[in-house]
């Protein structure tokens, strides 16, 4: 068969090979993307919030134990180090492998005044048994251990050796070997200076004021608060001193798998909810006995899991419709295989072969040409994935097996051929009453199932179990399956509508053509009504294809619109400056930048409170000039909403609340802020500048003395309005040059680009575009196969027309008549389904993980939508024209002779 008629078998083999590879590859790709999403989310956190950290009063109780430390150091730190290793070992997989060895540092609670500068220099003492692994000696030597410290055993010593960072020594103007008097236990000698070792940045994040001292200036002069390291053997001499011990387990998400993330979250909650003993009461008094760890990684991982679930839901949505088209294409290809074997099978039937034997013969073709290539394609993809370390999944194995079984089942259920050949030549007979009743029953089942599934999905959304949300996770995978089936089910309903409706106007057109001069039009309309080539497969493919293209366009436009809205709300202006040390003079410099129209500084003071009648919420208090904010803010996402007058005179203080703060007091408007009567003028549509939590209140800076008379808010943020047409990136660079590289300078475009470049957004964008292209190609292939299956009857009619003198263009006219009625109906219905379906999906699927805020609403982007529709039509039309160009041409006499001989 491959030598005489290779087209059908090769097409089935190619389809099964590709479809099985896709069925095996998509779950593996989702697993990789899920792992990357979880890892990127954890890695985006600073070490201070990612790592499991505990702070305890006192110093570790000294004692020996097993530890990879020098003997003299292990004699003091071994017991504590071994206890921390025991705690980590008891956690168990999958969390324990993600945690590195515990790191810790202990420092004196009080600082000691030392000589130099304005006599306002203060030094704390720290000990860490592995401090020389985190730092590189620059000058001098590491401190030696003092024999004793005053206050421990009553023995005095002449001096204490300490090590300082190079930067700290410069700020204190302290040279190596120099002795400085101190109001502490003894004079101090700087034995050496150091700098951070390569790769130790995360460690120093947990140990502030060591590499860089804290410097501040007031009326008294210049203060330098620094920390110096002692030799770690000094721990035994610090017992009984007042101190603080910080311990943390560095969490590395490089090996975290999304499949393990829920268990990791559970283990993190358990670990942080319990106290962990490191010493017994009998070991000593005043030392560290237990540790309570904290981390915010738990919430971050849960958010990443929500992103992964939403991503999987979108991929399922985009895959279900093309899967339906793929089955239709494979069914057509199997029909071609069965047609090409029809003569041989008819001969077998004439010689007495049973129907089961004939079906088995066809099924064997499915095994050879379909199942075998499918298993090969799946094996290659799964083998490559396994070699890359991607674990096998149930879906990744079951999908290819289903693909492998499809051609076998389709060919098995192909009706056996008749004993003769004339029925084959005469084409398909009209459907019988039984077939018509079965069709109506099947259509009714599809419609009912679609309505039930849609209702169940809507019920889940109303009940708070939107797909991709925490509620859906608690409810199980049912909602995910529902949302995956919805696009295909509604496309099937659209196919039913198209097939039922398009004959109605076609009959009216046929009646009109019967009275007209066009023979081709009359014959084409008659043949389309009697033997419609645009059967279920091509109409289904086109309805699914166009609805998928339109749905993809609407979803992409809605997500991007949501991202842009989030970016504008987070920035709140054309440009935002945050986490900066600002002064009025610096803001004046920003105002002088070319293209800047307005600047509003925002000062903040944490720890305020807003009290309603029954509710109390802790907020960050923001202070700004209302006039400057109004001139600098984004009118679409304002900090001060329209109608709010923060400068209004009166006995109460007008204020604006954040959305979170307003919800926490149940929308009350008459409140007190720091005990002062206040009126809430509105709720801000914008977020506070970066670095400020979601609970905040904004008031006029003129009310600052009334609310916090004993405090001075920190001026750390500003919003900037730019002139129309100004290059915001150029202005941002100029602002950064003024406020410093450590400040965050952000524009809405920059923030939108950050959100758009996340793993989840890129994945669904690729999935939606790939789905549109794939279903367009499958739709075009369906049209080609449909034309191929109807070629014999069409060619016989064309041959007859040529004998009667019809021009060559009659063939093209008949082909067009075979397609255009069903295609037009499919385009109309498919566009309608595609426009309506996103409204349901956006309501039922929580896509907030992709926008960074709330789930996006329905948004039509005309350019994106037009591009999706026109792109689909262009691809389908292009391949259809190729099919027409390659259609088989036969001689009229040969065809007529064949027909007569049949």
Secondary structure, DSSP 8 states (H G I E B T S, - for coil): -TTT-HHHHHHHHHHHHHHHHHHHHHHHHHHHHHHHHHHHHHHTS-HHHHSEEEEEES-B-------SS-HHHHHHHHHHHHHHHHHHHHH-TTTGGGEEEEEEEEEESS-EEESSTTS-EEEEEEE-TTHHHHEEEEEE------S--TTTSS---SEEEEEEEHHHHHHHT--TT-EE-BSSSSEEEEEEEEEE-TT-HHHHHHSTTSSS-EEEEETTEEEEEEEEE--GGGHHHHTTS-EEEEEEEEE--TT--HHHHHHHHHHHHHHHHS-EESS-GGG-SSSB-EE--B-SHHHHHHHHHHHHHHHHHHHHHHHHHHHHHHHHHHHHHHHHHHHHTHHHHHHHHHTT--HHHHHHHHHHHHIIIIIHHHHHHHHHHHHHHHHTT----HHHHHHHHHHHHHHHHHHHTS----SSSHHHHH------HHHHHHHHHHHHHHHHHHHHHHHHHHHHHHTT--BTSHHHHHH-SHHHHHHHHHHHHHHHHHHHHHHHHHHHHHHHHHHHHHTSS-HHHHHHHHHHHHS-SS-HHHHHHHHHHHHHHHHHHHHHHHHHHHHHHHHHHHH-BSEEEES----HHHHHHHHTSTTEEEEEEEEEEEEEEEE-SS-EEEEEEEEE-HHHHHHHBBTTB-SS-TT--TT--SSSEEEEE-HHHHHHTTT-SEEEETTEEEEEEEE-SS---TTS-S-EEEEEGGGHHHH-TT---EEEEEEEEE-TT--HHHHHHHHHHHH-TTSEEE-HHHHHHHHHTSHHHHHHHHHHHHHHHHHHHHHHHHHHHHHHHTHHHHHHHHHHHHHTT--THHHHHHHHHHHHHHHHHHHHHHHHHHHHHHHHHHHHB--HHHHTSS-------HHHHHHHHHHHHHHHHHHHHHHHHT-----HHHHHHHHHH-
